[in-house]
Structures are given as structure tokens and as C-alpha cells.
Amino acid sequence: TVLAEDSRKLVSFAPEVAKKLKVLIQECLNENGLGEDAIEVIRAGEYREDEPFQNLVYCAYKKFGALDENNRIISQVAAASFPKDIDVVTVIESCGKEDGNT
């Protein structure tokens, strides 16, 4: 369960998605040297600007298969995990125009 950026309401993922995300995020936490507190930041719908945290988010999207060969978010893949009543595609596409490595 996380807070959705567009409306700040709690979003619950389907159990199979939540299980997959939990595994991927744990792998990315370990790879980026972040502690479990980073998960609480994500659940709160907040994001940090530090490089390790940005690498965590990048890693999770990459492992989830939601990035193309140019490391741009594939909005339909990322949004498919969210409940249909959350307009994640609009949020993702507005952020997806930013350039950067991660």
C-alpha cells in the first residue's frame, strides 16, 4: 500500500504485484546500500533527491520491466500494476519527459 501522488490516497496493489514489488525493492535496497526506512518514504508517497534513493527507484523500475532501452518509463507497463481508478499514466508521462541517467 502506498500513497498515490495524484490524489494522496492510499493505493493497495494486488497481492501478486505487491509480492513482486517487495522482492524487487528489497533487491534494490541491498544493491544501493539503503535501509528499510527508504520503504517508509515510498509508502508515504514521498521521494528524496539523493542519488542512492533515485538509484533505488530506477533499479525497481528497471527490474520490474517498466523502462525501455533508453531508460524511459513505459507508462502503460508501470501503470498496469495500479488500480484502474488511479490516473497513473498522466503522472508518469509528465515526469517521463525529464532527462537523466536514472
RONU-160484 format. One record per atom (N, C-alpha, C): residue number from 1; atom name; x negated, y negated, z. Coordinates in steps of 0.2 Angstrom, whole numbers, m for minus. Each point is the difference from the previous one (the first is absolute). Example, Ala and Ser with C-alpha at 12.3 -4.5 7.8 and 13.67 -1.06 7.14 Angstrom:
2
<rec resi="1" name="N" east="m66" north="28" up="39"/>
<rec resi="1" name="CA" east="4" north="m6" up="0"/>
<rec resi="1" name="C" east="m4" north="m6" up="0"/>
<rec resi="2" name="N" east="2" north="m5" up="m4"/>
<rec resi="2" name="CA" east="m4" north="m6" up="1"/>
<rec resi="2" name="C" east="4" north="m5" up="3"/>
This chain:
102
<rec resi="1" name="N" east="m4" north="6" up="0"/>
<rec resi="1" name="CA" east="4" north="m6" up="0"/>
<rec resi="1" name="C" east="m4" north="m6" up="0"/>
<rec resi="2" name="N" east="1" north="m5" up="m4"/>
<rec resi="2" name="CA" east="m4" north="m6" up="m1"/>
<rec resi="2" name="C" east="5" north="m6" up="m1"/>
<rec resi="3" name="N" east="m2" north="m6" up="1"/>
<rec resi="3" name="CA" east="4" north="m6" up="m2"/>
<rec resi="3" name="C" east="m1" north="m1" up="m7"/>
<rec resi="4" name="N" east="5" north="m1" up="m3"/>
<rec resi="4" name="CA" east="0" north="m2" up="m8"/>
<rec resi="4" name="C" east="m1" north="m8" up="0"/>
<rec resi="5" name="N" east="m5" north="m1" up="m4"/>
<rec resi="5" name="CA" east="m2" north="m7" up="m1"/>
<rec resi="5" name="C" east="5" north="m5" up="m2"/>
<rec resi="6" name="N" east="5" north="2" up="m5"/>
<rec resi="6" name="CA" east="4" north="m4" up="m2"/>
<rec resi="6" name="C" east="6" north="m2" up="4"/>
<rec resi="7" name="N" east="2" north="4" up="5"/>
<rec resi="7" name="CA" east="5" north="m2" up="4"/>
<rec resi="7" name="C" east="m1" north="1" up="8"/>
<rec resi="8" name="N" east="m6" north="3" up="1"/>
<rec resi="8" name="CA" east="m3" north="1" up="7"/>
<rec resi="8" name="C" east="5" north="5" up="4"/>
<rec resi="9" name="N" east="3" north="5" up="m4"/>
<rec resi="9" name="CA" east="4" north="5" up="4"/>
<rec resi="9" name="C" east="m4" north="6" up="0"/>
<rec resi="10" name="N" east="2" north="4" up="5"/>
<rec resi="10" name="CA" east="m4" north="7" up="0"/>
<rec resi="10" name="C" east="2" north="4" up="m6"/>
<rec resi="11" name="N" east="m5" north="4" up="m2"/>
<rec resi="11" name="CA" east="1" north="4" up="m6"/>
<rec resi="11" name="C" east="m2" north="7" up="2"/>
<rec resi="12" name="N" east="4" north="5" up="m1"/>
<rec resi="12" name="CA" east="m2" north="7" up="2"/>
<rec resi="12" name="C" east="m1" north="4" up="m7"/>
<rec resi="13" name="N" east="m6" north="3" up="0"/>
<rec resi="13" name="CA" east="m1" north="4" up="m6"/>
<rec resi="13" name="C" east="2" north="7" up="1"/>
<rec resi="14" name="N" east="2" north="3" up="m6"/>
<rec resi="14" name="CA" east="2" north="7" up="0"/>
<rec resi="14" name="C" east="m6" north="4" up="4"/>
<rec resi="15" name="N" east="2" north="5" up="3"/>
<rec resi="15" name="CA" east="m5" north="4" up="4"/>
<rec resi="15" name="C" east="m6" north="3" up="m4"/>
<rec resi="16" name="N" east="2" north="2" up="m6"/>
<rec resi="16" name="CA" east="m6" north="2" up="m4"/>
<rec resi="16" name="C" east="m5" north="m5" up="m2"/>
<rec resi="17" name="N" east="3" north="m6" up="m1"/>
<rec resi="17" name="CA" east="m4" north="m6" up="m2"/>
<rec resi="17" name="C" east="m4" north="m2" up="6"/>
<rec resi="18" name="N" east="3" north="m1" up="6"/>
<rec resi="18" name="CA" east="m3" north="m2" up="6"/>
<rec resi="18" name="C" east="m6" north="5" up="2"/>
<rec resi="19" name="N" east="1" north="6" up="m1"/>
<rec resi="19" name="CA" east="m5" north="5" up="1"/>
<rec resi="19" name="C" east="m6" north="m1" up="m4"/>
<rec resi="20" name="N" east="1" north="m1" up="m7"/>
<rec resi="20" name="CA" east="m5" north="m1" up="m5"/>
<rec resi="20" name="C" east="m4" north="m7" up="2"/>
<rec resi="21" name="N" east="4" north="m5" up="1"/>
<rec resi="21" name="CA" east="m3" north="m6" up="2"/>
<rec resi="21" name="C" east="m4" north="0" up="6"/>
<rec resi="22" name="N" east="2" north="4" up="5"/>
<rec resi="22" name="CA" east="m4" north="0" up="6"/>
<rec resi="22" name="C" east="m6" north="4" up="m1"/>
<rec resi="23" name="N" east="m1" north="5" up="m4"/>
<rec resi="23" name="CA" east="m6" north="3" up="m1"/>
<rec resi="23" name="C" east="m4" north="m4" up="m4"/>
<rec resi="24" name="N" east="2" north="m4" up="m5"/>
<rec resi="24" name="CA" east="m4" north="m4" up="m5"/>
<rec resi="24" name="C" east="m3" north="m6" up="5"/>
<rec resi="25" name="N" east="4" north="m3" up="4"/>
<rec resi="25" name="CA" east="m2" north="m6" up="4"/>
<rec resi="25" name="C" east="m5" north="3" up="5"/>
<rec resi="26" name="N" east="1" north="6" up="3"/>
<rec resi="26" name="CA" east="m5" north="2" up="4"/>
<rec resi="26" name="C" east="m7" north="1" up="m3"/>
<rec resi="27" name="N" east="0" north="3" up="m6"/>
<rec resi="27" name="CA" east="m6" north="1" up="m4"/>
<rec resi="27" name="C" east="m3" north="m7" up="m1"/>
<rec resi="28" name="N" east="4" north="m5" up="m2"/>
<rec resi="28" name="CA" east="m3" north="m6" up="m2"/>
<rec resi="28" name="C" east="m2" north="m4" up="6"/>
<rec resi="29" name="N" east="3" north="1" up="6"/>
<rec resi="29" name="CA" east="m3" north="m3" up="6"/>
<rec resi="29" name="C" east="m7" north="3" up="2"/>
<rec resi="30" name="N" east="0" north="6" up="m1"/>
<rec resi="30" name="CA" east="m7" north="4" up="1"/>
<rec resi="30" name="C" east="m5" north="m3" up="m5"/>
<rec resi="31" name="N" east="2" north="m1" up="m6"/>
<rec resi="31" name="CA" east="m5" north="m2" up="m5"/>
<rec resi="31" name="C" east="m2" north="m7" up="1"/>
<rec resi="32" name="N" east="4" north="m4" up="3"/>
<rec resi="32" name="CA" east="m1" north="m7" up="1"/>
<rec resi="32" name="C" east="m2" north="m2" up="7"/>
<rec resi="33" name="N" east="m1" north="4" up="4"/>
<rec resi="33" name="CA" east="m2" north="m1" up="7"/>
<rec resi="33" name="C" east="5" north="m4" up="4"/>
<rec resi="34" name="N" east="6" north="1" up="m1"/>
<rec resi="34" name="CA" east="5" north="m4" up="3"/>
<rec resi="34" name="C" east="3" north="4" up="5"/>
<rec resi="35" name="N" east="3" north="m3" up="6"/>
<rec resi="35" name="CA" east="3" north="4" up="5"/>
<rec resi="35" name="C" east="8" north="0" up="m1"/>
<rec resi="36" name="N" east="3" north="4" up="4"/>
<rec resi="36" name="CA" east="7" north="1" up="0"/>
<rec resi="36" name="C" east="4" north="m6" up="0"/>
<rec resi="37" name="N" east="m3" north="m6" up="3"/>
<rec resi="37" name="CA" east="4" north="m6" up="1"/>
<rec resi="37" name="C" east="1" north="m3" up="m7"/>
<rec resi="38" name="N" east="m3" north="2" up="m5"/>
<rec resi="38" name="CA" east="1" north="m2" up="m7"/>
<rec resi="38" name="C" east="7" north="2" up="m2"/>
<rec resi="39" name="N" east="2" north="6" up="2"/>
<rec resi="39" name="CA" east="7" north="3" up="m2"/>
<rec resi="39" name="C" east="5" north="m4" up="3"/>
<rec resi="40" name="N" east="m1" north="m3" up="7"/>
<rec resi="40" name="CA" east="5" north="m4" up="3"/>
<rec resi="40" name="C" east="1" north="m7" up="m4"/>
<rec resi="41" name="N" east="m6" north="m2" up="m3"/>
<rec resi="41" name="CA" east="1" north="m6" up="m4"/>
<rec resi="41" name="C" east="4" north="1" up="m6"/>
<rec resi="42" name="N" east="m1" north="6" up="m3"/>
<rec resi="42" name="CA" east="4" north="1" up="m6"/>
<rec resi="42" name="C" east="8" north="1" up="2"/>
<rec resi="43" name="N" east="1" north="4" up="5"/>
<rec resi="43" name="CA" east="7" north="1" up="3"/>
<rec resi="43" name="C" east="3" north="m7" up="1"/>
<rec resi="44" name="N" east="m3" north="m5" up="3"/>
<rec resi="44" name="CA" east="2" north="m6" up="1"/>
<rec resi="44" name="C" east="2" north="m4" up="m6"/>
<rec resi="45" name="N" east="m2" north="2" up="m6"/>
<rec resi="45" name="CA" east="0" north="m4" up="m6"/>
<rec resi="45" name="C" east="m5" north="m5" up="m1"/>
<rec resi="46" name="N" east="m5" north="0" up="4"/>
<rec resi="46" name="CA" east="m5" north="m5" up="0"/>
<rec resi="46" name="C" east="m6" north="3" up="m4"/>
<rec resi="47" name="N" east="m4" north="m4" up="m3"/>
<rec resi="47" name="CA" east="m6" north="2" up="m3"/>
<rec resi="47" name="C" east="m6" north="m5" up="2"/>
<rec resi="48" name="N" east="m6" north="3" up="0"/>
<rec resi="48" name="CA" east="m6" north="m4" up="2"/>
<rec resi="48" name="C" east="m4" north="m2" up="m6"/>
<rec resi="49" name="N" east="m4" north="m5" up="0"/>
<rec resi="49" name="CA" east="m4" north="m2" up="m6"/>
<rec resi="49" name="C" east="m7" north="3" up="0"/>
<rec resi="50" name="N" east="m2" north="4" up="6"/>
<rec resi="50" name="CA" east="m7" north="2" up="0"/>
<rec resi="50" name="C" east="0" north="6" up="m5"/>
<rec resi="51" name="N" east="m7" north="1" up="m2"/>
<rec resi="51" name="CA" east="m1" north="4" up="m6"/>
<rec resi="51" name="C" east="2" north="8" up="2"/>
<rec resi="52" name="N" east="m2" north="2" up="6"/>
<rec resi="52" name="CA" east="2" north="7" up="2"/>
<rec resi="52" name="C" east="7" north="1" up="m1"/>
<rec resi="53" name="N" east="4" north="m5" up="3"/>
<rec resi="53" name="CA" east="8" north="1" up="m1"/>
<rec resi="53" name="C" east="2" north="0" up="m7"/>
<rec resi="54" name="N" east="m3" north="m4" up="m4"/>
<rec resi="54" name="CA" east="2" north="0" up="m7"/>
<rec resi="54" name="C" east="m2" north="6" up="m4"/>
<rec resi="55" name="N" east="m6" north="3" up="2"/>
<rec resi="55" name="CA" east="m2" north="6" up="m3"/>
<rec resi="55" name="C" east="5" north="6" up="3"/>
<rec resi="56" name="N" east="2" north="0" up="6"/>
<rec resi="56" name="CA" east="5" north="5" up="2"/>
<rec resi="56" name="C" east="6" north="0" up="m4"/>
<rec resi="57" name="N" east="3" north="m6" up="m2"/>
<rec resi="57" name="CA" east="6" north="m1" up="m4"/>
<rec resi="57" name="C" east="m2" north="3" up="m7"/>
<rec resi="58" name="N" east="m5" north="m3" up="m3"/>
<rec resi="58" name="CA" east="m2" north="3" up="m6"/>
<rec resi="58" name="C" east="m1" north="7" up="m1"/>
<rec resi="59" name="N" east="m3" north="3" up="5"/>
<rec resi="59" name="CA" east="m2" north="7" up="1"/>
<rec resi="59" name="C" east="7" north="4" up="0"/>
<rec resi="60" name="N" east="5" north="m2" up="4"/>
<rec resi="60" name="CA" east="6" north="3" up="0"/>
<rec resi="60" name="C" east="4" north="0" up="m6"/>
<rec resi="61" name="N" east="0" north="m6" up="m4"/>
<rec resi="61" name="CA" east="3" north="0" up="m6"/>
<rec resi="61" name="C" east="m3" north="4" up="m5"/>
<rec resi="62" name="N" east="m7" north="0" up="0"/>
<rec resi="62" name="CA" east="m3" north="4" up="m5"/>
<rec resi="62" name="C" east="1" north="8" up="1"/>
<rec resi="63" name="N" east="0" north="2" up="6"/>
<rec resi="63" name="CA" east="1" north="7" up="2"/>
<rec resi="63" name="C" east="7" north="2" up="m1"/>
<rec resi="64" name="N" east="5" north="m5" up="0"/>
<rec resi="64" name="CA" east="7" north="2" up="m1"/>
<rec resi="64" name="C" east="1" north="0" up="m7"/>
<rec resi="65" name="N" east="m4" north="m2" up="m5"/>
<rec resi="65" name="CA" east="1" north="0" up="m7"/>
<rec resi="65" name="C" east="4" north="m6" up="m2"/>
<rec resi="66" name="N" east="m1" north="m6" up="3"/>
<rec resi="66" name="CA" east="4" north="m5" up="m1"/>
<rec resi="66" name="C" east="m4" north="m6" up="m4"/>
<rec resi="67" name="N" east="m6" north="2" up="m2"/>
<rec resi="67" name="CA" east="m4" north="m5" up="m3"/>
<rec resi="67" name="C" east="m2" north="3" up="m7"/>
<rec resi="68" name="N" east="0" north="m5" up="m5"/>
<rec resi="68" name="CA" east="m2" north="2" up="m7"/>
<rec resi="68" name="C" east="m8" north="0" up="0"/>
<rec resi="69" name="N" east="m2" north="1" up="m7"/>
<rec resi="69" name="CA" east="m7" north="1" up="m1"/>
<rec resi="69" name="C" east="m4" north="m7" up="2"/>
<rec resi="70" name="N" east="4" north="m6" up="0"/>
<rec resi="70" name="CA" east="m3" north="m6" up="1"/>
<rec resi="70" name="C" east="1" north="m2" up="7"/>
<rec resi="71" name="N" east="2" north="4" up="5"/>
<rec resi="71" name="CA" east="1" north="m1" up="7"/>
<rec resi="71" name="C" east="6" north="m5" up="1"/>
<rec resi="72" name="N" east="5" north="0" up="m5"/>
<rec resi="72" name="CA" east="6" north="m4" up="1"/>
<rec resi="72" name="C" east="5" north="5" up="3"/>
<rec resi="73" name="N" east="4" north="m3" up="4"/>
<rec resi="73" name="CA" east="6" north="4" up="3"/>
<rec resi="73" name="C" east="5" north="2" up="m6"/>
<rec resi="74" name="N" east="2" north="6" up="0"/>
<rec resi="74" name="CA" east="5" north="2" up="m4"/>
<rec resi="74" name="C" east="7" north="0" up="4"/>
<rec resi="75" name="N" east="3" north="m6" up="m1"/>
<rec resi="75" name="CA" east="6" north="m2" up="4"/>
<rec resi="75" name="C" east="5" north="6" up="1"/>
<rec resi="76" name="N" east="1" north="3" up="m6"/>
<rec resi="76" name="CA" east="6" north="5" up="1"/>
<rec resi="76" name="C" east="m3" north="6" up="4"/>
<rec resi="77" name="N" east="m6" north="2" up="0"/>
<rec resi="77" name="CA" east="m2" north="6" up="4"/>
<rec resi="77" name="C" east="0" north="m2" up="7"/>
<rec resi="78" name="N" east="m3" north="m6" up="2"/>
<rec resi="78" name="CA" east="0" north="m2" up="6"/>
<rec resi="78" name="C" east="7" north="m1" up="3"/>
<rec resi="79" name="N" east="4" north="m3" up="m4"/>
<rec resi="79" name="CA" east="7" north="m1" up="3"/>
<rec resi="79" name="C" east="4" north="6" up="0"/>
<rec resi="80" name="N" east="m1" north="5" up="m3"/>
<rec resi="80" name="CA" east="4" north="6" up="0"/>
<rec resi="80" name="C" east="0" north="3" up="7"/>
<rec resi="81" name="N" east="m4" north="m1" up="4"/>
<rec resi="81" name="CA" east="0" north="3" up="7"/>
<rec resi="81" name="C" east="4" north="m4" up="5"/>
<rec resi="82" name="N" east="2" north="m6" up="m2"/>
<rec resi="82" name="CA" east="4" north="m4" up="4"/>
<rec resi="82" name="C" east="8" north="1" up="m1"/>
<rec resi="83" name="N" east="4" north="m1" up="5"/>
<rec resi="83" name="CA" east="7" north="0" up="m1"/>
<rec resi="83" name="C" east="2" north="m4" up="m6"/>
<rec resi="84" name="N" east="5" north="2" up="m4"/>
<rec resi="84" name="CA" east="3" north="m4" up="m6"/>
<rec resi="84" name="C" east="2" north="m7" up="2"/>
<rec resi="85" name="N" east="2" north="m1" up="6"/>
<rec resi="85" name="CA" east="3" north="m6" up="2"/>
<rec resi="85" name="C" east="m5" north="m6" up="2"/>
<rec resi="86" name="N" east="m6" north="2" up="m1"/>
<rec resi="86" name="CA" east="m6" north="m5" up="1"/>
<rec resi="86" name="C" east="m3" north="m1" up="m6"/>
<rec resi="87" name="N" east="0" north="m7" up="m2"/>
<rec resi="87" name="CA" east="m3" north="m2" up="m6"/>
<rec resi="87" name="C" east="m7" north="m1" up="0"/>
<rec resi="88" name="N" east="m4" north="6" up="0"/>
<rec resi="88" name="CA" east="m7" north="0" up="1"/>
<rec resi="88" name="C" east="m3" north="m2" up="m7"/>
<rec resi="89" name="N" east="3" north="2" up="m5"/>
<rec resi="89" name="CA" east="m3" north="m2" up="m7"/>
<rec resi="89" name="C" east="m2" north="m7" up="m1"/>
<rec resi="90" name="N" east="5" north="m4" up="2"/>
<rec resi="90" name="CA" east="m1" north="m8" up="0"/>
<rec resi="90" name="C" east="m6" north="m2" up="4"/>
<rec resi="91" name="N" east="0" north="3" up="6"/>
<rec resi="91" name="CA" east="m6" north="m2" up="4"/>
<rec resi="91" name="C" east="m6" north="2" up="m2"/>
<rec resi="92" name="N" east="m1" north="6" up="m3"/>
<rec resi="92" name="CA" east="m6" north="3" up="m2"/>
<rec resi="92" name="C" east="m2" north="m4" up="m6"/>
<rec resi="93" name="N" east="5" north="m1" up="m5"/>
<rec resi="93" name="CA" east="m2" north="m3" up="m6"/>
<rec resi="93" name="C" east="m3" north="m7" up="1"/>
<rec resi="94" name="N" east="3" north="m4" up="5"/>
<rec resi="94" name="CA" east="m3" north="m7" up="1"/>
<rec resi="94" name="C" east="m7" north="1" up="3"/>
<rec resi="95" name="N" east="m1" north="5" up="4"/>
<rec resi="95" name="CA" east="m7" north="0" up="3"/>
<rec resi="95" name="C" east="m5" north="4" up="m5"/>
<rec resi="96" name="N" east="3" north="4" up="m5"/>
<rec resi="96" name="CA" east="m4" north="3" up="m4"/>
<rec resi="96" name="C" east="m4" north="m4" up="m6"/>
<rec resi="97" name="N" east="1" north="m6" up="0"/>
<rec resi="97" name="CA" east="m3" north="m5" up="m4"/>
<rec resi="97" name="C" east="m7" north="m2" up="2"/>
<rec resi="98" name="N" east="m1" north="1" up="6"/>
<rec resi="98" name="CA" east="m6" north="m2" up="3"/>
<rec resi="98" name="C" east="m6" north="4" up="m2"/>
<rec resi="99" name="N" east="m6" north="m3" up="m2"/>
<rec resi="99" name="CA" east="m6" north="4" up="m2"/>
<rec resi="99" name="C" east="m4" north="1" up="6"/>
<rec resi="100" name="N" east="m4" north="6" up="m1"/>
<rec resi="100" name="CA" east="m4" north="2" up="6"/>
<rec resi="100" name="C" east="m2" north="7" up="m1"/>
<rec resi="101" name="N" east="m5" north="2" up="3"/>
<rec resi="101" name="CA" east="m2" north="7" up="0"/>
<rec resi="101" name="C" east="4" north="5" up="4"/>
<rec resi="102" name="N" east="3" north="m2" up="5"/>
<rec resi="102" name="CA" east="4" north="4" up="4"/>
<rec resi="102" name="C" east="7" north="m3" up="2"/>
